[in-house]
Amino acid sequence: MAQTVQCIKLNREAEGLEKPPFKGPLGERIFKNVSATAWRMWLEHSKMLINEYRLDLTSESGQRLWMTECENYFFGEGSAAPVEYVPEQK
């Protein structure tokens, strides 16, 4: 059973993640402060970043940018879409 956290993104108590999403201090910080719902929101946002920036997550520079955006999304000023990004029309 997942823990309950005071989610920093949703500003309310919610179900947390089952385990840290990755190793290291940022993974632990996310585990303690981010809900499972907010994590899924980040994953959707990060798909857009990966596509728009054409990130190669197997490269060190791609991973570094992804992690920086992740930290900004939850604990910083936010992670914005690239200026030229146009959302898909439904």
Beta strands, then each sheet from edge to edge (+ up, - down):
strand 1: 4-7
strand 2: 12-15
sheet 1: 1+ 2-
end
